[in-house]
Amino acid sequence: MFRIKLLAAVLSIVVALAEENSLLKAESPAPKIEEKPLSWPPEEPANNTYPVSESSTTPTLTVKASVYHPEPGQTDSTPYITADGSRINKHNPKKHRWIAVSRDLHSKWGGSIEFGDSLWVTGISEELDGLYVVRDVMNRRMHKQIDILVGRKDRVMGLWKNVQIAKLD
């Protein structure tokens, strides 16, 4: 028993010395990135290496937007599983940045958006505007609308009109 306590004490001293000398603190080799407010269309980097033609603009759609919570009253009987089979984090659903689209927008029902597509959303708020991934579809009574996945604790509610969405390649 004495040997185990002695080994633990020596190990804790070695760890303390290593932390003090920054041996156990890993610095990230990635460069620091400046945070900029989101805008539409997304700004291209100044030093892009690919040609951009002036006529290639991303088509946008104007839709309504709302939020939904992963619970049986707002989804089906499996609220933590989306239509494409993805599993929602029960503790922080908003971190996924997933959305549901109305069926008229989805390719299965004649639209141009598929599961897994990335959509750029603007016209809601600074907090909710940005990049989302399509993982779910809405009830068939909804048309030209998107639903943003948030958690009950996020305290985000609302219905926004004239929201712009653009499918990114």
C-alpha positions in Angstrom: 0.0 0.0 0.0 2.9 2.3 0.8 4.4 1.8 -2.6 1.2 2.8 -4.4 1.0 6.0 -2.3 4.6 6.8 -3.0 4.2 6.2 -6.7 1.1 8.4 -6.8 3.0 11.2 -5.0 6.0 11.0 -7.4 3.7 11.0 -10.4 1.8 14.0 -9.2 5.1 15.9 -8.7 6.2 15.0 -12.2 2.9 16.2 -13.7 3.1 19.4 -11.7 6.6 20.1 -12.9 5.7 19.3 -16.5 2.7 21.6 -16.4 4.8 24.4 -14.9 7.4 24.1 -17.7 4.6 23.9 -20.3 5.5 20.4 -21.4 1.9 19.2 -21.2 0.2 22.2 -22.7 -0.2 21.7 -26.4 -0.3 24.9 -28.5 -2.6 24.7 -31.5 -0.6 24.9 -34.7 -3.6 26.3 -36.5 -3.6 30.0 -37.1 -6.0 32.2 -35.3 -9.0 33.3 -37.3 -10.7 36.7 -37.1 -14.5 36.6 -36.4 -16.5 38.6 -38.9 -20.2 39.3 -39.0 -22.1 37.1 -41.5 -23.2 38.7 -44.7 -24.8 37.6 -48.0 -23.4 36.7 -50.3 -20.5 35.2 -48.4 -17.3 37.1 -49.1 -14.6 35.4 -51.1 -11.1 35.4 -49.7 -8.9 38.1 -51.4 -6.3 35.6 -52.4 -8.5 32.9 -54.1 -6.7 30.8 -56.6 -9.7 29.8 -58.7 -11.4 31.9 -61.4 -14.7 33.4 -60.5 -17.0 34.4 -63.3 -19.2 37.4 -62.9 -22.3 35.6 -64.2 -22.1 32.7 -61.7 -24.3 34.0 -58.8 -25.9 31.6 -56.4 -29.7 31.5 -56.8 -31.6 32.4 -53.7 -35.1 31.5 -52.5 -37.3 33.6 -50.3 -39.0 31.6 -47.6 -40.5 31.8 -44.2 -38.5 30.5 -41.2 -39.4 29.2 -37.8 -37.8 27.2 -35.0 -38.7 23.8 -33.7 -37.7 21.7 -30.7 -37.0 18.0 -30.7 -40.1 16.9 -28.8 -43.1 14.7 -29.9 -45.5 17.6 -30.1 -43.5 19.3 -32.8 -42.0 16.2 -34.5 -43.1 12.5 -34.9 -42.8 9.8 -32.3 -39.0 9.8 -32.6 -38.0 13.4 -31.9 -34.3 12.8 -31.6 -34.0 11.1 -35.0 -34.3 13.3 -38.1 -35.8 12.2 -41.4 -32.4 11.3 -42.8 -31.6 9.1 -39.8 -29.3 11.6 -38.0 -29.4 11.6 -34.2 -29.9 14.9 -32.4 -27.9 15.7 -29.3 -30.4 15.8 -26.5 -28.5 18.3 -24.4 -27.6 20.9 -27.0 -29.6 20.4 -30.3 -28.8 23.9 -31.5 -25.1 23.1 -31.8 -25.8 20.9 -34.9 -27.1 23.9 -37.0 -29.5 21.6 -38.7 -32.8 22.6 -40.4 -35.9 21.0 -41.8 -37.2 22.2 -45.1 -40.8 22.1 -46.3 -41.6 19.2 -48.7 -42.0 21.4 -51.7 -38.4 22.4 -51.4 -37.0 18.8 -51.0 -35.9 16.8 -54.0 -38.0 13.8 -53.0 -41.1 15.9 -53.7 -39.9 17.9 -56.7 -37.7 20.5 -55.1 -34.0 21.1 -55.5 -32.8 20.6 -51.9 -31.6 17.2 -50.6 -30.6 15.8 -47.3 -27.0 16.9 -46.4 -27.1 20.0 -48.6 -25.6 23.1 -47.0 -27.8 26.2 -47.0 -26.8 29.8 -46.3 -29.6 31.5 -44.4 -30.0 35.2 -44.0 -32.7 37.6 -42.8 -33.4 36.2 -39.4 -31.0 37.6 -36.8 -27.2 37.7 -36.2 -27.4 34.7 -33.9 -29.4 32.5 -36.3 -28.1 33.6 -39.8 -25.4 31.5 -41.3 -24.7 28.0 -42.6 -27.1 25.1 -41.9 -27.3 21.5 -43.1 -30.6 20.0 -44.2 -31.4 16.9 -42.1 -35.2 16.9 -41.8 -38.5 17.7 -43.6 -41.5 19.4 -42.3 -45.2 18.4 -42.2 -46.9 18.4 -45.6 -49.1 21.4 -44.8 -46.0 23.7 -44.8 -44.9 25.3 -48.0 -41.8 27.5 -48.8 -40.6 27.3 -45.3 -37.6 26.2 -43.2 -37.5 25.1 -39.6 -34.4 25.7 -37.5 -33.6 23.1 -34.9 -33.1 24.6 -31.4 -33.3 23.3 -27.9 -36.0 24.2 -25.3 -33.3 25.9 -23.2 -32.2 28.2 -26.1 -35.2 30.5 -25.7 -35.5 31.2 -29.4 -39.0 31.7 -30.8 -40.4 33.3 -33.8 -41.6 33.3 -37.4 -39.7 35.3 -39.9 -40.8 36.2 -43.4 -38.6 37.2 -46.4 -35.7 34.9 -45.3 -33.2 34.3 -48.0 -31.7 30.8 -48.5 -29.0 29.7 -51.0 -27.8 26.2 -51.7 -24.0 26.1 -51.4 -22.0 23.7 -53.6 
